[in-house]
Amino acid sequence: MTPKRLISILLPWLLIVVIGLLTAWLRYGFIEPPVLAHLCDDINNKPASCGVRTFIVLGFNSYGFGIAALVVTALALILKKPLIAWLAAALGMFAVIMYCYYAGALALLIGCLRLLRLQITRMAPPRHQHRDGDRQVHAKP
């Protein structure tokens, strides 16, 4: 296996791990600390990041991240595109960490399985044109 092919196989999986780490930082370092929540409550000295924080909180309170992950997962099952399967797995990872456990876990599982299946299909060698694919018996000369 060439290094270029190995990178193209491993890169989506490494990016899913990176998204998981960034999402964990987002949750534990940006959403959950009470100090940041109290800063956003102050009307006069509100930081610019409060809008992003509010959007993320509304997203997981309304289960929007889980629904988005399930929609992309359904698309990954219909379309045979590795990018869509990767997106389903990445959104599933994001949703699991952002409090949308059931939908996120389902999207992560199906997205990973679909991505793996598409990668295996792309790696399979093409069938040889002179191979006996129809299992006919030929007499030896």
PyMOL commands that place a pseudoatom at each C-alpha (Angstrom):
pseudoatom trace, name=CA, resn=MET, resi=1, chain=A, elem=C, hetatm=0, pos=[0.000, 0.000, 0.000]
pseudoatom trace, name=CA, resn=THR, resi=2, chain=A, elem=C, hetatm=0, pos=[1.408, 3.346, -1.017]
pseudoatom trace, name=CA, resn=PRO, resi=3, chain=A, elem=C, hetatm=0, pos=[1.750, 6.168, 1.515]
pseudoatom trace, name=CA, resn=LYS, resi=4, chain=A, elem=C, hetatm=0, pos=[-0.688, 8.305, -0.478]
pseudoatom trace, name=CA, resn=ARG, resi=5, chain=A, elem=C, hetatm=0, pos=[-3.338, 5.588, -0.336]
pseudoatom trace, name=CA, resn=LEU, resi=6, chain=A, elem=C, hetatm=0, pos=[-2.689, 5.004, 3.360]
pseudoatom trace, name=CA, resn=ILE, resi=7, chain=A, elem=C, hetatm=0, pos=[-3.166, 8.704, 4.090]
pseudoatom trace, name=CA, resn=SER, resi=8, chain=A, elem=C, hetatm=0, pos=[-6.416, 8.798, 2.120]
pseudoatom trace, name=CA, resn=ILE, resi=9, chain=A, elem=C, hetatm=0, pos=[-7.711, 5.888, 4.195]
pseudoatom trace, name=CA, resn=LEU, resi=10, chain=A, elem=C, hetatm=0, pos=[-6.578, 7.131, 7.617]
pseudoatom trace, name=CA, resn=LEU, resi=11, chain=A, elem=C, hetatm=0, pos=[-7.295, 10.843, 7.203]
pseudoatom trace, name=CA, resn=PRO, resi=12, chain=A, elem=C, hetatm=0, pos=[-11.101, 10.659, 7.664]
pseudoatom trace, name=CA, resn=TRP, resi=13, chain=A, elem=C, hetatm=0, pos=[-10.702, 8.628, 10.861]
pseudoatom trace, name=CA, resn=LEU, resi=14, chain=A, elem=C, hetatm=0, pos=[-8.111, 10.995, 12.283]
pseudoatom trace, name=CA, resn=LEU, resi=15, chain=A, elem=C, hetatm=0, pos=[-10.342, 13.967, 11.485]
pseudoatom trace, name=CA, resn=ILE, resi=16, chain=A, elem=C, hetatm=0, pos=[-13.220, 12.333, 13.380]
pseudoatom trace, name=CA, resn=VAL, resi=17, chain=A, elem=C, hetatm=0, pos=[-10.927, 12.026, 16.416]
pseudoatom trace, name=CA, resn=VAL, resi=18, chain=A, elem=C, hetatm=0, pos=[-9.858, 15.678, 16.044]
pseudoatom trace, name=CA, resn=ILE, resi=19, chain=A, elem=C, hetatm=0, pos=[-13.512, 16.746, 15.845]
pseudoatom trace, name=CA, resn=GLY, resi=20, chain=A, elem=C, hetatm=0, pos=[-14.194, 14.771, 19.008]
pseudoatom trace, name=CA, resn=LEU, resi=21, chain=A, elem=C, hetatm=0, pos=[-11.344, 16.485, 20.845]
pseudoatom trace, name=CA, resn=LEU, resi=22, chain=A, elem=C, hetatm=0, pos=[-12.400, 19.949, 19.667]
pseudoatom trace, name=CA, resn=THR, resi=23, chain=A, elem=C, hetatm=0, pos=[-15.998, 19.268, 20.640]
pseudoatom trace, name=CA, resn=ALA, resi=24, chain=A, elem=C, hetatm=0, pos=[-14.918, 18.096, 24.094]
pseudoatom trace, name=CA, resn=TRP, resi=25, chain=A, elem=C, hetatm=0, pos=[-12.972, 21.325, 24.533]
pseudoatom trace, name=CA, resn=LEU, resi=26, chain=A, elem=C, hetatm=0, pos=[-16.017, 23.274, 23.337]
pseudoatom trace, name=CA, resn=ARG, resi=27, chain=A, elem=C, hetatm=0, pos=[-18.248, 21.558, 25.860]
pseudoatom trace, name=CA, resn=TYR, resi=28, chain=A, elem=C, hetatm=0, pos=[-15.976, 21.524, 28.905]
pseudoatom trace, name=CA, resn=GLY, resi=29, chain=A, elem=C, hetatm=0, pos=[-14.032, 24.704, 28.249]
pseudoatom trace, name=CA, resn=PHE, resi=30, chain=A, elem=C, hetatm=0, pos=[-16.623, 26.981, 26.654]
pseudoatom trace, name=CA, resn=ILE, resi=31, chain=A, elem=C, hetatm=0, pos=[-20.172, 25.839, 27.460]
pseudoatom trace, name=CA, resn=GLU, resi=32, chain=A, elem=C, hetatm=0, pos=[-20.055, 24.344, 30.957]
pseudoatom trace, name=CA, resn=PRO, resi=33, chain=A, elem=C, hetatm=0, pos=[-17.903, 26.785, 32.991]
pseudoatom trace, name=CA, resn=PRO, resi=34, chain=A, elem=C, hetatm=0, pos=[-20.239, 28.897, 35.153]
pseudoatom trace, name=CA, resn=VAL, resi=35, chain=A, elem=C, hetatm=0, pos=[-17.920, 31.897, 34.872]
pseudoatom trace, name=CA, resn=LEU, resi=36, chain=A, elem=C, hetatm=0, pos=[-18.638, 32.192, 31.145]
pseudoatom trace, name=CA, resn=ALA, resi=37, chain=A, elem=C, hetatm=0, pos=[-22.363, 31.764, 31.720]
pseudoatom trace, name=CA, resn=HIS, resi=38, chain=A, elem=C, hetatm=0, pos=[-22.373, 34.615, 34.234]
pseudoatom trace, name=CA, resn=LEU, resi=39, chain=A, elem=C, hetatm=0, pos=[-20.390, 36.819, 31.847]
pseudoatom trace, name=CA, resn=CYS, resi=40, chain=A, elem=C, hetatm=0, pos=[-23.106, 36.345, 29.246]
pseudoatom trace, name=CA, resn=ASP, resi=41, chain=A, elem=C, hetatm=0, pos=[-25.786, 37.308, 31.767]
pseudoatom trace, name=CA, resn=ASP, resi=42, chain=A, elem=C, hetatm=0, pos=[-24.274, 40.782, 32.196]
pseudoatom trace, name=CA, resn=ILE, resi=43, chain=A, elem=C, hetatm=0, pos=[-26.041, 43.081, 29.718]
pseudoatom trace, name=CA, resn=ASN, resi=44, chain=A, elem=C, hetatm=0, pos=[-23.475, 45.906, 29.791]
pseudoatom trace, name=CA, resn=ASN, resi=45, chain=A, elem=C, hetatm=0, pos=[-20.214, 43.938, 29.394]
pseudoatom trace, name=CA, resn=LYS, resi=46, chain=A, elem=C, hetatm=0, pos=[-21.295, 41.006, 27.258]
pseudoatom trace, name=CA, resn=PRO, resi=47, chain=A, elem=C, hetatm=0, pos=[-18.382, 39.389, 25.341]
pseudoatom trace, name=CA, resn=ALA, resi=48, chain=A, elem=C, hetatm=0, pos=[-18.713, 38.729, 21.619]
pseudoatom trace, name=CA, resn=SER, resi=49, chain=A, elem=C, hetatm=0, pos=[-18.547, 34.973, 22.177]
pseudoatom trace, name=CA, resn=CYS, resi=50, chain=A, elem=C, hetatm=0, pos=[-21.893, 34.944, 23.974]
pseudoatom trace, name=CA, resn=GLY, resi=51, chain=A, elem=C, hetatm=0, pos=[-23.794, 34.735, 20.685]
pseudoatom trace, name=CA, resn=VAL, resi=52, chain=A, elem=C, hetatm=0, pos=[-21.924, 31.591, 19.682]
pseudoatom trace, name=CA, resn=ARG, resi=53, chain=A, elem=C, hetatm=0, pos=[-22.419, 30.109, 23.138]
pseudoatom trace, name=CA, resn=THR, resi=54, chain=A, elem=C, hetatm=0, pos=[-26.133, 30.844, 23.048]
pseudoatom trace, name=CA, resn=PHE, resi=55, chain=A, elem=C, hetatm=0, pos=[-26.450, 29.275, 19.588]
pseudoatom trace, name=CA, resn=ILE, resi=56, chain=A, elem=C, hetatm=0, pos=[-24.724, 26.088, 20.776]
pseudoatom trace, name=CA, resn=VAL, resi=57, chain=A, elem=C, hetatm=0, pos=[-26.851, 25.881, 23.915]
pseudoatom trace, name=CA, resn=LEU, resi=58, chain=A, elem=C, hetatm=0, pos=[-30.034, 26.308, 21.855]
pseudoatom trace, name=CA, resn=GLY, resi=59, chain=A, elem=C, hetatm=0, pos=[-28.775, 23.640, 19.467]
pseudoatom trace, name=CA, resn=PHE, resi=60, chain=A, elem=C, hetatm=0, pos=[-28.465, 20.952, 22.084]
pseudoatom trace, name=CA, resn=ASN, resi=61, chain=A, elem=C, hetatm=0, pos=[-31.503, 22.046, 24.105]
pseudoatom trace, name=CA, resn=SER, resi=62, chain=A, elem=C, hetatm=0, pos=[-33.706, 21.687, 21.025]
pseudoatom trace, name=CA, resn=TYR, resi=63, chain=A, elem=C, hetatm=0, pos=[-31.953, 18.403, 20.057]
pseudoatom trace, name=CA, resn=GLY, resi=64, chain=A, elem=C, hetatm=0, pos=[-31.035, 20.098, 16.775]
pseudoatom trace, name=CA, resn=PHE, resi=65, chain=A, elem=C, hetatm=0, pos=[-27.562, 18.558, 16.603]
pseudoatom trace, name=CA, resn=GLY, resi=66, chain=A, elem=C, hetatm=0, pos=[-29.007, 15.064, 16.945]
pseudoatom trace, name=CA, resn=ILE, resi=67, chain=A, elem=C, hetatm=0, pos=[-31.625, 15.685, 14.276]
pseudoatom trace, name=CA, resn=ALA, resi=68, chain=A, elem=C, hetatm=0, pos=[-29.010, 17.099, 11.898]
pseudoatom trace, name=CA, resn=ALA, resi=69, chain=A, elem=C, hetatm=0, pos=[-26.806, 14.050, 12.494]
pseudoatom trace, name=CA, resn=LEU, resi=70, chain=A, elem=C, hetatm=0, pos=[-29.710, 11.691, 11.728]
pseudoatom trace, name=CA, resn=VAL, resi=71, chain=A, elem=C, hetatm=0, pos=[-30.607, 13.546, 8.527]
pseudoatom trace, name=CA, resn=VAL, resi=72, chain=A, elem=C, hetatm=0, pos=[-27.043, 13.335, 7.250]
pseudoatom trace, name=CA, resn=THR, resi=73, chain=A, elem=C, hetatm=0, pos=[-26.950, 9.664, 8.281]
pseudoatom trace, name=CA, resn=ALA, resi=74, chain=A, elem=C, hetatm=0, pos=[-30.035, 8.974, 6.176]
pseudoatom trace, name=CA, resn=LEU, resi=75, chain=A, elem=C, hetatm=0, pos=[-28.333, 10.711, 3.263]
pseudoatom trace, name=CA, resn=ALA, resi=76, chain=A, elem=C, hetatm=0, pos=[-25.228, 8.576, 3.818]
pseudoatom trace, name=CA, resn=LEU, resi=77, chain=A, elem=C, hetatm=0, pos=[-27.333, 5.449, 3.517]
pseudoatom trace, name=CA, resn=ILE, resi=78, chain=A, elem=C, hetatm=0, pos=[-28.966, 6.642, 0.306]
pseudoatom trace, name=CA, resn=LEU, resi=79, chain=A, elem=C, hetatm=0, pos=[-25.928, 8.189, -1.395]
pseudoatom trace, name=CA, resn=LYS, resi=80, chain=A, elem=C, hetatm=0, pos=[-22.752, 6.205, -1.809]
pseudoatom trace, name=CA, resn=LYS, resi=81, chain=A, elem=C, hetatm=0, pos=[-20.377, 9.069, -1.106]
pseudoatom trace, name=CA, resn=PRO, resi=82, chain=A, elem=C, hetatm=0, pos=[-17.550, 8.728, 1.441]
pseudoatom trace, name=CA, resn=LEU, resi=83, chain=A, elem=C, hetatm=0, pos=[-17.752, 12.438, 2.271]
pseudoatom trace, name=CA, resn=ILE, resi=84, chain=A, elem=C, hetatm=0, pos=[-21.401, 12.153, 3.332]
pseudoatom trace, name=CA, resn=ALA, resi=85, chain=A, elem=C, hetatm=0, pos=[-20.624, 9.054, 5.414]
pseudoatom trace, name=CA, resn=TRP, resi=86, chain=A, elem=C, hetatm=0, pos=[-17.734, 10.901, 7.060]
pseudoatom trace, name=CA, resn=LEU, resi=87, chain=A, elem=C, hetatm=0, pos=[-19.977, 13.891, 7.741]
pseudoatom trace, name=CA, resn=ALA, resi=88, chain=A, elem=C, hetatm=0, pos=[-22.564, 11.612, 9.365]
pseudoatom trace, name=CA, resn=ALA, resi=89, chain=A, elem=C, hetatm=0, pos=[-19.903, 10.132, 11.641]
pseudoatom trace, name=CA, resn=ALA, resi=90, chain=A, elem=C, hetatm=0, pos=[-18.448, 13.558, 12.463]
pseudoatom trace, name=CA, resn=LEU, resi=91, chain=A, elem=C, hetatm=0, pos=[-21.870, 15.045, 13.261]
pseudoatom trace, name=CA, resn=GLY, resi=92, chain=A, elem=C, hetatm=0, pos=[-22.639, 11.951, 15.313]
pseudoatom trace, name=CA, resn=MET, resi=93, chain=A, elem=C, hetatm=0, pos=[-19.460, 12.502, 17.318]
pseudoatom trace, name=CA, resn=PHE, resi=94, chain=A, elem=C, hetatm=0, pos=[-20.370, 16.172, 17.795]
pseudoatom trace, name=CA, resn=ALA, resi=95, chain=A, elem=C, hetatm=0, pos=[-23.932, 15.287, 18.840]
pseudoatom trace, name=CA, resn=VAL, resi=96, chain=A, elem=C, hetatm=0, pos=[-22.828, 12.632, 21.347]
pseudoatom trace, name=CA, resn=ILE, resi=97, chain=A, elem=C, hetatm=0, pos=[-20.517, 15.050, 23.090]
pseudoatom trace, name=CA, resn=MET, resi=98, chain=A, elem=C, hetatm=0, pos=[-23.091, 17.867, 22.927]
pseudoatom trace, name=CA, resn=TYR, resi=99, chain=A, elem=C, hetatm=0, pos=[-25.764, 16.035, 24.968]
pseudoatom trace, name=CA, resn=CYS, resi=100, chain=A, elem=C, hetatm=0, pos=[-27.672, 14.422, 22.051]
pseudoatom trace, name=CA, resn=TYR, resi=101, chain=A, elem=C, hetatm=0, pos=[-26.696, 10.902, 23.055]
pseudoatom trace, name=CA, resn=TYR, resi=102, chain=A, elem=C, hetatm=0, pos=[-29.142, 8.590, 21.297]
pseudoatom trace, name=CA, resn=ALA, resi=103, chain=A, elem=C, hetatm=0, pos=[-29.281, 10.238, 17.894]
pseudoatom trace, name=CA, resn=GLY, resi=104, chain=A, elem=C, hetatm=0, pos=[-25.571, 11.032, 17.996]
pseudoatom trace, name=CA, resn=ALA, resi=105, chain=A, elem=C, hetatm=0, pos=[-24.585, 7.470, 18.876]
pseudoatom trace, name=CA, resn=LEU, resi=106, chain=A, elem=C, hetatm=0, pos=[-26.740, 6.075, 16.085]
pseudoatom trace, name=CA, resn=ALA, resi=107, chain=A, elem=C, hetatm=0, pos=[-25.328, 8.564, 13.571]
pseudoatom trace, name=CA, resn=LEU, resi=108, chain=A, elem=C, hetatm=0, pos=[-21.773, 7.880, 14.714]
pseudoatom trace, name=CA, resn=LEU, resi=109, chain=A, elem=C, hetatm=0, pos=[-22.222, 4.118, 14.419]
pseudoatom trace, name=CA, resn=ILE, resi=110, chain=A, elem=C, hetatm=0, pos=[-23.939, 4.132, 11.032]
pseudoatom trace, name=CA, resn=GLY, resi=111, chain=A, elem=C, hetatm=0, pos=[-21.625, 6.815, 9.650]
pseudoatom trace, name=CA, resn=CYS, resi=112, chain=A, elem=C, hetatm=0, pos=[-18.519, 4.869, 10.697]
pseudoatom trace, name=CA, resn=LEU, resi=113, chain=A, elem=C, hetatm=0, pos=[-19.861, 1.603, 9.305]
pseudoatom trace, name=CA, resn=ARG, resi=114, chain=A, elem=C, hetatm=0, pos=[-20.862, 3.253, 6.041]
pseudoatom trace, name=CA, resn=LEU, resi=115, chain=A, elem=C, hetatm=0, pos=[-17.494, 4.995, 5.704]
pseudoatom trace, name=CA, resn=LEU, resi=116, chain=A, elem=C, hetatm=0, pos=[-15.695, 1.729, 6.376]
pseudoatom trace, name=CA, resn=ARG, resi=117, chain=A, elem=C, hetatm=0, pos=[-17.816, -0.112, 3.813]
pseudoatom trace, name=CA, resn=LEU, resi=118, chain=A, elem=C, hetatm=0, pos=[-17.184, 2.539, 1.164]
pseudoatom trace, name=CA, resn=GLN, resi=119, chain=A, elem=C, hetatm=0, pos=[-13.450, 2.470, 1.850]
pseudoatom trace, name=CA, resn=ILE, resi=120, chain=A, elem=C, hetatm=0, pos=[-13.346, -1.320, 1.567]
pseudoatom trace, name=CA, resn=THR, resi=121, chain=A, elem=C, hetatm=0, pos=[-15.298, -1.204, -1.688]
pseudoatom trace, name=CA, resn=ARG, resi=122, chain=A, elem=C, hetatm=0, pos=[-12.845, 1.320, -3.135]
pseudoatom trace, name=CA, resn=MET, resi=123, chain=A, elem=C, hetatm=0, pos=[-9.873, -0.806, -2.064]
pseudoatom trace, name=CA, resn=ALA, resi=124, chain=A, elem=C, hetatm=0, pos=[-11.138, -4.043, -3.623]
pseudoatom trace, name=CA, resn=PRO, resi=125, chain=A, elem=C, hetatm=0, pos=[-9.135, -5.035, -6.681]
pseudoatom trace, name=CA, resn=PRO, resi=126, chain=A, elem=C, hetatm=0, pos=[-11.009, -5.053, -9.978]
pseudoatom trace, name=CA, resn=ARG, resi=127, chain=A, elem=C, hetatm=0, pos=[-12.077, -8.421, -11.293]
pseudoatom trace, name=CA, resn=HIS, resi=128, chain=A, elem=C, hetatm=0, pos=[-9.922, -9.906, -13.950]
pseudoatom trace, name=CA, resn=GLN, resi=129, chain=A, elem=C, hetatm=0, pos=[-11.691, -10.057, -17.295]
pseudoatom trace, name=CA, resn=HIS, resi=130, chain=A, elem=C, hetatm=0, pos=[-10.475, -13.590, -18.117]
pseudoatom trace, name=CA, resn=ARG, resi=131, chain=A, elem=C, hetatm=0, pos=[-11.407, -15.084, -14.772]
pseudoatom trace, name=CA, resn=ASP, resi=132, chain=A, elem=C, hetatm=0, pos=[-14.084, -17.757, -14.702]
pseudoatom trace, name=CA, resn=GLY, resi=133, chain=A, elem=C, hetatm=0, pos=[-16.719, -15.758, -12.907]
pseudoatom trace, name=CA, resn=ASP, resi=134, chain=A, elem=C, hetatm=0, pos=[-19.646, -17.876, -14.063]
pseudoatom trace, name=CA, resn=ARG, resi=135, chain=A, elem=C, hetatm=0, pos=[-18.095, -21.092, -12.720]
pseudoatom trace, name=CA, resn=GLN, resi=136, chain=A, elem=C, hetatm=0, pos=[-18.164, -23.005, -15.985]
pseudoatom trace, name=CA, resn=VAL, resi=137, chain=A, elem=C, hetatm=0, pos=[-16.131, -26.186, -16.167]
pseudoatom trace, name=CA, resn=HIS, resi=138, chain=A, elem=C, hetatm=0, pos=[-13.655, -26.344, -19.035]
pseudoatom trace, name=CA, resn=ALA, resi=139, chain=A, elem=C, hetatm=0, pos=[-11.984, -29.503, -20.224]
pseudoatom trace, name=CA, resn=LYS, resi=140, chain=A, elem=C, hetatm=0, pos=[-8.210, -29.567, -20.101]
pseudoatom trace, name=CA, resn=PRO, resi=141, chain=A, elem=C, hetatm=0, pos=[-6.481, -30.213, -23.464]
for i in range(1, 141): cmd.bond("trace and resi %d" % i, "trace and resi %d" % (i + 1))
show_as sticks, trace
zoom trace
